[in-house]
Structure formats: structure tokens, C-alpha cells
Amino acid sequence: MSELTVTERLTLKARAHQLKPTVIIGNAGLSESVLREIAKTLELHELIKIRVMAERADREAILTEICGQLDAAAVQHIGKILVIFKANPDLHKIAIKQMPRHKGKKPLTKKQIGSRN
């Protein structure tokens, strides 16, 4: 499971805001065919939204299982929506900004980054 920095996560959250869920996981949970579909969709789009119709604890488990098996990064989990990112070096659709710096050449804090948007 890959990890994202604060800046990368903020950038990806902003990009994912306009997306619609591409995969919907029903009450049956995460099956092998659904996992294959998520993998195919991640290859094509790099950043996807998934709607999960399960209890909150189950959604957390599904998110960690997806990210663990597909070596993807969890960007966001709000309600029944999961946002997942996996970079595709061949496609490389999404360019993630580097950590912005201010005059003192130190990285900005999360609060400073949020106030820039």
C-alpha cells in the first residue's frame, strides 16, 4: 500500500471532487470480480471513486483490502465514498504538484496549503 504526502492528498482530493463513482460495491461485499474491475479502472483512470453499500466498519476493511491487494493509495473516505489512487507510469494522466515552499525555503504547513486554495 503506497502512502501519499499531505500535498499529494490535497491535490488528488481536489481532482476527485468532480468525479462520479465508477465502481459500486453492494451488500455482498468485495468479491474477486469486483476487485478485478477496480484494478482495470485504476489502470485506465489512475484516480477513481468507489461507492460502498456496507456498514462503516466494513467500508474501512474494504478500503484497506483494496489498497493492500492492488498496491494503491487511499486518498479519502467520506461516508459511503472511497477515493483511491494508483499511478500508472505508462498513462501518467495525473501530475501531482511538488510540495510548495515559501520564502524561507521550508515546506508549508497543512493549514498554509489549505488557505492557498
N, C-alpha and C positions, 0 to 999 in steps of 0.2 A: 504494500500500500504506500503510495507516494504522498509526501507531505507538501503543503503549499505555504509560502510566506504570507504575511498579512496583506501586502500589496497585491500579490497574485490573487489571493482570495477575493479582495475587494474588486479587482478588475473583472474577474470571472463572474462575480455576483451581478455586476452591472451589465455584463454581456448576456447573462442568463435571464435577466428580468423580462425581456420581451419574448422569450421562448415559450412555446406551448409544450406540455408533456408529450413525449414521443412514445413512451412505453408505459403501460398501466399494469400494475400487479394487483390481481384480485385477492379475494379472501383465501384462495388456495395457497397463496404464498409464492415463494421463489422456486420455480422449477428449472430443470436443466434447459428446456426450450426457451424460457423467458431469459435466462442468463445468456444463451447464445444470441438472442435477439438484441439484448443490451450491448453485447460485445460488437456485433455488426454495426449497430447505430453509433457507438462510440468511435469506431473506425472511420465512419463517414463524416461525422459532425464534430468530434472531439469534446464538445460540451453538450450535455443533454439534461432534460428534466424527466423525472420518473414520478408518476403518481402511484401511491401505495394505499390500498384499501385494507388496512390492518390496524391493530392496536399499536399504541405508541412504542411499547417495549419491543414489539415485533418489527416495527419500522426501523428502530435502531439496529437490531440484529441483522435485518436485511441489508441495510446500508453498509455495515462492516463486512458482511459476507460478500457483497458485490465488489466493494473496493479491494478486499483481500484476494479474491479469485481472479479479478481482471487487472490487478495492479493499477487501479485508478485512484484518483484523489477525491475525497468528499469535499465539495465546495460549500454546500448549505443544506440544512434540513429544517424546513419550516412547515409545520402541520403535516399534511399528507404528501408534500412535495419534497423530493430529493433532487439535488443538483450534483452531477458527477462530471469530472473532467479527466480525460486521458489524452495526452499529447500524441499525435501521430506524425512522426518525422517526415513521412512521405507527403502527407497532405499539408500539414502546418498551416491551417486556416487561421488560428488564433495566435496573435502575437501578444505576449504578456509583457507589460511595461516593467522596466527595472525599478528598483527602489528609488523614489525621488529623494533628492538631497537639498538642503537649504544652504545658506551662505557659509556656515561653519563646517560644511562637508560631513556632517553627521546625519545618519538616517532620521527621517521624520518619524514621529510617534504615530500611533493609530489615530489619535484624536486630530492631529495636524493633517493627516492624509484625508480623513473624513471631512474636514472643513474645507478642503480644496474643491470638492465636487459640488 
